[in-house]
Amino acid sequence: MADFHPFKSGRQFGAWLGIVPRQNSSGDKASLGRITKRGDTYLRTLLIQGAKSAVMNVDKRDDPTSRWLKPLIDRVGWQKAAVALANKNARILWAVMTREQGFDAQHVSAKPAAKQKPAPAAAPAPELAAA
């Protein structure tokens, strides 16, 4: 993978790699399936193998990623947690490669402020017609 710029976001890059669940949703019911097998097989394999290694050693570490991973493993199981970590690492990889900055493990991202919709203008009160 030489150029990461065709992807607009880390989410698109993760979807291209196939490390996000397949979505079979209709209407208001979301149905997520297994991970897809798209994109670069070798890169996806490396990301998942690295994530499995981190998941298996999560009890020996106390970094922010391990603190995020511990409750996730308890909630969804170690295999899904490994794929979630691989997806997170793929997004980080995309950000590092497109922004051309070094990785900062202590970086905390801030959520962007929600776009505020302008308040609707109050409708003028209808005048009561005097009879």
C-alpha positions, 0 to 999 in steps of 0.5 A: 500500500503506497498511497493512503490518500484515496481513502477519505477517512480511516473508516474507509481504509478499515472497510477496504481492508475488510476488518469491519463487520459486514452490514446487512441492515434494513430499515431501523434494524442494524444487523452486523455479520462477520468481517469481510475478506476484501482488500489487502489480505497480507496487510489484514493478516498482519494487523489481526495477528498483531492485535491477537498478540496484544490481546493475549498479553493485555493482563501484563500491560497498563497502557491506554490501549490495554485499559480500553481492551480489557473491558472489551474482551470481557464484553465481546470475547477475545477474538472480536476484541482482536478484530476491533483492535486491528481496526483501531490500528488500521485507522491509526495507520491511515492517520499517520500515513496521511498526516505525515506525522509521527505516532503519539501514544498519549494523544487524546482526540477531542470530539468536534463540536456538534453542528448547531441548527439555527433555531426556527424563527418564531412565526408572527402571532396571528392577529385576531380579527375584530368583528 
